[in-house]
Amino acid sequence: MTSRSSTPGLARFNTLEEHAATAALHEACASAEWGRRLVVGRPYATVEELFAASDAAMAELTDGDLAEAMAGHPPIGRPKPGDPTSAREQRGMAGASDELKAEMLELNLAYQEKFGHVFLICATGRTGEQMRDAVRERIGNAPEREREIVRTELGKINRIRLARLVEVEEEARS
């Protein structure tokens, strides 16, 4: 992503009342600690500075904070009803065959049984087959390794959602 100076959407985010900023960030990531760190770090001069703060907050999350963040994500192949964000992000599963959907359900359940949480991947731009292949590969990971992969994937998702947050705010002001 190229460097951007302060945008109208970022400026609006910077000036939101604390409760409104917290609510907006909770839509991006269910970790209260991640959101708290981003709120107290305001104002951000650039979108990249916001992303850097997000990455730093993500790196510091405890296992409990990560669990809280993961709890906000539905299983791959089963977006939350009425949630346009999860439907958009999981678009690659929308046209999947019934066989692939059934296989993903089985893999999701096996993954969740092994690791104790939902399989999490930055699904944006991935096909159903790519997501299936990823869960097949990752299910063999040690829990410590998988936790770090999940942290990385959450960071990617958060960046996409933060970018959308400021873009949506920009569009709303136009």
N, C-alpha and C positions, 0 to 999 in steps of 0.2 A: 504494500500500500504506500502511496506517495505521501510525503509530509503535507499536512494541511494545517493552516492556521485555524484560529478559532472560527467555528461556523455558527450560524444562527441557532441551530439545534443544540450545539454544545453550550453556547452561551445561555440558552434557556435552561438546559440541564443544570448548569452551574448556579443558576439563581432560583431554582425550585426550592420551596420550603422543604425542610429536612424530611418530613413525613411523606411528601410527594416524591422526593428523590428516592427515598427508601422503597416506596411502593413500585416505582418504575424499575429500580434495580432488581427487586424481588421477581419481577416478571422475566428478567434476563437470567437470574440464577437464584435458586431457593436458599442458598446459604446466607443466613443473616450476618455472619461475620464478614463475608466477602462484601456484601452490600454496605455494611457499616464502614469498612475501610475505604470504600470508594466515596461514600458520602463525606467523611471527615477529610478526605484528600482534596476536596473541591476548593477553589476553582481549578479547572484544567485549561491550560493555554491552547492545547491542540488535541485532536482526536488520538494521536499517537501517545500523548501523555496519559490520556484516559486508559488506553490499551496497556501501557506500561504499568499503571497502577493496578489494573485488573490482573495482569500477569503476576505482579508482586504479591497481591493479596491471595491469589490462587496458590502460589508457592508456599505460603505460610499457613494454609488451612490445616487444621487437625483432622484426624480420621473422622471424628464426629461431625465436623463442618462439611467434610466431603460427603459423608452419608446424608446429611441434610440437603446438600446440593443435588445428589443423585436421586433423592426421593421426589424431586420436582420433575423428573423425566419419566415419561411412559416407556414401556418396552417397545423395541423396534418392531414395527408391523402393527402396533396397536396405539396410534396417536390418541390423545385425550379427545373425547367427543366435544365438539364445539370449540376446540382450541386451534385457531388457524396457524399458530406458530409451530406446534408439533406436527400438524398435517403438512405444512410447507417443508419443514426440515426432513420429514420422512417421505417425501414425495416419491423417492426411488422405490418404495414398497407399494405404492398405490396401484400400479399396473402389474404387480407380481402375480404369478400363477397361484392357484389354490395350493398346489404342492409346495411351492416355495414358502408361502405364508405358514403352512402347517409345519414345515421344517424349521422356520424361524421361531415359531412358538415352542417347539421342542428344545431347540438350542437355547432360547432365552431361559426356559425353565431349568435346564441343566446348568447353565451359567449361574443363574441366581442361586441354585442349590449349592454350588461349589463356593461362590464368593460372598453370598449373603446380600447381594444387591443386583439391581437391574444392569444388563449389559449396556454400557454407554459408549457411544461413538459419535463423532461429528458426522451426522448422516447427510448433511447438505451436499448435494452434488453426487452422491453415491447411489449406485443401483442396488436393487435388492440382492443381487448375486454378490456384489462387493461386500455388503453388510454381512451376508451369510458367511462368506469366506473369512471375514475378519473375526466373527465370533468363533468359528471353527478353529482358527489359528490361536486366538487368545485364551480359549478355554483351557489350554494346556499350561498356561503361565502359572508361576508361583504367585500367591496372593500379594506379596510385596511388589513384585514386578507389575502385576495387574493394577494395583492401586496407583502407581506412578503413570501408567498409560491412561487410566481414567482421569487423573489430574490434568494431563496434557490435553485429552479430548475435551474436558470441561472448559479448559482455557480457550480452545478453538471455538467452541460453541458460544462462550461468553463474548468473545471478540465479534463474532457475527451478529449476535443480538445487540451488543452495544452500538455497533455501526448502524444497525437498523433503527435503534432507539433515536440516535441523533438525526438520521436521515428522515425518519417519520416526523420528528419534531420540526425539521427544516421544511418538509412538505406542508405541515399544518400551518406554518407561518406564511407560506407563499400565497 
